[in-house]
Amino acid sequence: LESLLQTNPSIAVGEIGLDNFHFNDPVTKELSTDMEIQMLAMEHQLSLAIKYQRPVSLHCVRAMGPMLQVWNKVLHQSSGKMKK
């Protein structure tokens, strides 16, 4: 993703986010992709969006708390790096 952002100055990061609804097993409610993995991916994508000043579209399904955790963490880490 980063190499695409570096070489294509007009592209967006795109849709990023968390999904706490799609399950591998409807009985155990095991997520098809673990929430921790989703959160790490979103953190990385959001960091790249800030670094390259590119837009994102947020996707959130039954995961507002974890999404806000990622959002706050990345914005806190990036607050000194963003252009005004």
Secondary structure, DSSP 8 states (H G I E B T S, - for coil): -HHHHHH-TT---EEEEEESS-EEETTTTEESS-HHHHHHHHHHHHHHHHHTT--EEEEEES-HHHHHHHHHHHHHHHTTTS--
